[in-house]
Amino acid sequence: MRHRLLIGLCAALTTLAACTTVGNGRMQTLQPAEAGELLHPGRTTRAEAERLLGTGCTLRFDSGWATTHYVYRDGLPRALDFVPVVGLVTSAIAARETELVLLFDPDGVLRKFKLRHNTA
């Protein structure tokens, strides 16, 4: 029984780890200057952004506006911090996270973007 529980926990942790990166991997090294060269508010379309960065997590509003989120996390997933006993170890491990949020108007044109680097 314990063996099955351990296998299940390992599978769940592997699944969580796979969810820590969104996009095509470019987020791993993306810096503000490069983001400014790639993304041009008022010109870059949603399709161009997807070609450059891969598929992100998109949230669409009834108004037609949408945000697309890209995340790269170097380290263990934050969800592990909430697992009993495991969280005692994972919450103490520093992790680097890069997040990019793109705001598109109803026509699919980029209006704003925000790049954030965080060391947790």
Backbone torsions as a table, in degrees:
resi	resn	phi	psi	omega
1	MET	NA	-45.7	179.4
2	ARG	-62.9	-35.6	179.8
3	HIS	-61.2	-43.8	178.7
4	ARG	-66.2	-39.3	178.5
5	LEU	-63.5	-42.5	178.9
6	LEU	-64.2	-43.3	178.0
7	ILE	-62.7	-43.2	178.2
8	GLY	-62.1	-42.1	178.7
9	LEU	-64.4	-42.4	178.2
10	CYS	-62.9	-41.2	178.7
11	ALA	-64.4	-41.7	179.2
12	ALA	-64.9	-41.8	179.6
13	LEU	-65.7	-38.0	177.5
14	THR	-64.1	-41.8	178.3
15	THR	-62.7	-44.2	179.1
16	LEU	-63.2	-40.7	-179.5
17	ALA	-63.6	-33.7	-179.8
18	ALA	-68.4	-20.5	-176.9
19	CYS	-89.7	6.6	-174.6
20	THR	-88.5	-6.7	177.9
21	THR	-127.2	129.0	177.9
22	VAL	-122.9	130.0	-179.0
23	GLY	117.5	-163.5	-175.3
24	ASN	-98.6	11.6	179.4
25	GLY	98.9	-12.0	-178.8
26	ARG	-64.4	-25.0	-179.4
27	MET	-63.0	-23.3	-177.4
28	GLN	-57.3	-35.0	-176.2
29	THR	-121.3	3.4	-174.6
30	LEU	-63.2	127.1	178.2
31	GLN	-115.3	160.6	-178.1
32	PRO	-54.2	-41.8	-178.9
33	ALA	-63.8	-42.6	179.1
34	GLU	-66.6	-40.2	178.0
35	ALA	-60.7	-40.0	178.3
36	GLY	-66.1	-28.8	177.6
37	GLU	-79.4	-31.3	-177.6
38	LEU	-83.2	-39.7	-171.1
39	LEU	-110.4	126.6	-177.4
40	HIS	-124.8	101.8	177.8
41	PRO	-54.4	135.6	-178.9
42	GLY	91.6	-13.9	-179.1
43	ARG	-126.2	-44.6	-175.5
44	THR	-68.3	131.7	178.3
45	THR	-95.2	166.4	178.1
46	ARG	-59.7	-41.2	-180.0
47	ALA	-64.0	-40.3	178.2
48	GLU	-65.5	-42.4	179.3
49	ALA	-62.4	-41.0	179.1
50	GLU	-66.5	-37.2	177.2
51	ARG	-64.0	-38.6	-178.3
52	LEU	-77.2	-38.6	-169.9
53	LEU	-114.6	-9.2	-175.0
54	GLY	89.5	-174.4	-178.9
55	THR	-82.2	126.2	177.4
56	GLY	-104.5	-178.0	175.1
57	CYS	-88.9	119.2	-174.6
58	THR	-108.4	137.6	175.2
59	LEU	-120.0	117.2	-178.6
60	ARG	-103.9	138.5	178.8
61	PHE	-102.1	157.9	179.5
62	ASP	-58.4	-27.7	-178.7
63	SER	-73.0	-11.6	-177.3
64	GLY	102.1	-18.8	176.8
65	TRP	-69.0	154.7	-179.9
66	ALA	-150.0	151.6	171.8
67	THR	-117.9	145.5	173.7
68	THR	-124.2	130.3	-175.1
69	HIS	-113.1	137.4	174.2
70	TYR	-126.0	137.7	-178.7
71	VAL	-137.4	138.2	168.7
72	TYR	-127.5	128.2	178.9
73	ARG	-126.2	120.8	177.9
74	ASP	-98.4	99.8	-177.2
75	GLY	140.9	-168.3	-178.2
76	LEU	-76.9	148.4	179.2
77	PRO	-63.2	142.6	-179.8
78	ARG	-59.3	-29.3	-179.0
79	ALA	-59.6	-28.5	179.7
80	LEU	-66.2	-22.6	179.2
81	ASP	-62.1	-21.5	-176.1
82	PHE	-99.5	1.7	177.3
83	VAL	-83.1	125.7	-179.6
84	PRO	-52.8	140.4	-179.3
85	VAL	69.1	-52.2	178.8
86	VAL	-59.8	-40.0	-179.0
87	GLY	-61.6	-27.1	177.5
88	LEU	-62.7	-32.8	179.9
89	VAL	-87.1	-49.7	-173.6
90	THR	-66.2	-32.9	-179.1
91	SER	-68.9	-19.4	179.7
92	ALA	-89.1	-8.9	-178.3
93	ILE	-89.3	123.2	179.5
94	ALA	-68.0	141.5	178.6
95	ALA	-136.5	146.5	177.5
96	ARG	-103.1	135.1	-178.4
97	GLU	-132.4	135.7	174.8
98	THR	-121.7	130.0	-179.2
99	GLU	-129.5	134.7	177.1
100	LEU	-125.8	127.2	177.7
101	VAL	-119.9	127.3	178.6
102	LEU	-111.0	136.0	177.1
103	LEU	-110.6	120.1	-179.4
104	PHE	-111.4	140.5	176.4
105	ASP	-78.8	175.8	-178.5
106	PRO	-59.3	-21.5	178.2
107	ASP	-86.8	-0.1	179.1
108	GLY	81.8	22.7	179.5
109	VAL	-104.4	134.5	179.8
110	LEU	-63.1	130.0	177.1
111	ARG	-108.3	-38.0	179.6
112	LYS	-151.2	158.1	170.1
113	PHE	-145.7	155.3	-179.9
114	LYS	-137.6	124.0	177.3
115	LEU	-110.5	130.8	-177.6
116	ARG	-131.6	130.7	172.6
117	HIS	-110.9	135.3	-177.7
118	ASN	-141.2	135.7	171.6
119	THR	-110.1	113.2	-177.2
120	ALA	-95.7	NA	NA
